Amino acid sequence: MPPKDYCPLCPTKSDRMVTEIPASNYDIVVFENKFPTFSKNPDKLDFNDEVNSENILSYSKMRSKGICEVVCYTADHDLYLEDLPLEKINNLVNVWRDRYLVLGKKEFIKYVFIFENKGKEIGVTLSHPHGQIYAFPYIPPIALEELRSSQKFYRKNKKCLHCEIIKKELKDKERIIIENKDFIAFIPFYARWPYEVHIYCLRHLGSLCELDDREVTSLSKIIKELVNRYNKLFKFRMPYVMIIHQKPTDNKNYDYYHFHFEFYPPYRTKNKLKYLAGCELGAGTFINDTLPEEKAAELRSIILEK
């Protein structure tokens, strides 16, 4: 945790307190993470121990080559994503699109993962409104499994799995929280967290880059409304993990895939967190002691001031 009177993500206001951003003000800023998981020039690996080993089993290795970036949403330390005006969120979506394109064009990048960790309950040490981008040299396991399931469904049914989920949600209605002309936000039937919400574009698109201007605004509206509903639910700013699943950037065909957002808030009730324990961590089975229909109704019932 930084000192109380210092934020490394705020603009630099004086020579005595220089931050990560050498400007007196900014709109949205993207810069490479000072403590990255990946590196453009990682240490070389020694493969000789595997070659000389007499073991039948060998473990695969690869250099941790990739890019980690920080995205600062606003220069105002006290604002959050949901507080920003619609035009500013539109700009943020366009920044996400830009970074997906630029990073994805690099030959060694196979997957661009955009996410936000919000709140001390998630482990966040910097409260300034920001997100992150990890540009992977491979497709990470959860995204890969989702891609494989989508491809398997498409091969069997000649239809997009995610489009069929949208169709099902629109028909059932009871798990939907927000919908507009272009997007739908709902608690999925298969939710792992009590208030987990997924946001889907109604049009079959593989990434943010395929959105038109109207859809960008529709997306901004639905994100802003969802997070404000979270905040009003328990009368405090809800912590969450927000992730964006998009098609990989390895130049292969992913016409069967459908991009979407997923939000994971950790609270079960106003005073109780959902902890991952033996069954979740050891068996890979999430225990959700509530119904998605009930939690969707809770979020739906919240009236926001216009």
RARALIN-V604554 format. One line per field, one symbol per residue. psi: psi as a letter, one per 40 degrees, with the letter a starting at -180 (. if undefined). burial: 1 if it has 24 or more other C-alpha atoms within 12 Angstrom, else 0. A space follows every 10 residues. Layout:
BEGIN
psi->???
burial->???
END
This chain:
BEGIN
psi->hiidehheei ihdideghae hfieiichhh ihhdgidiid giiiiheddd deieidhihi iiifhahhih hhdiehdeii deeiiddddd dddddddddd ddddehdehe hhhhihhhid deehehehhi aihhhieihi dddddddddd ddddddefih dddddddddd dddeehdiia deihhihidf ididfhhihi hdihieidee iidddddddd dddddddddd dedefihhii hhihhiiife fihfdeihii ihhghehdad ehihihaddd ddefhhhhfi hddddddddd ehhih.
burial->0000001111 1000000001 1000000111 1110000111 0000000000 0000000000 0001111111 1111111001 1111000111 1111111011 1011000111 1111111110 0000011111 1111111110 0010011001 1000000001 1111110011 0011111111 0111111110 1111111111 1111111111 1000111111 1111111111 1010001111 1111111111 0001111111 1111111100 0001000000 0000000100 1110110111 000000
END
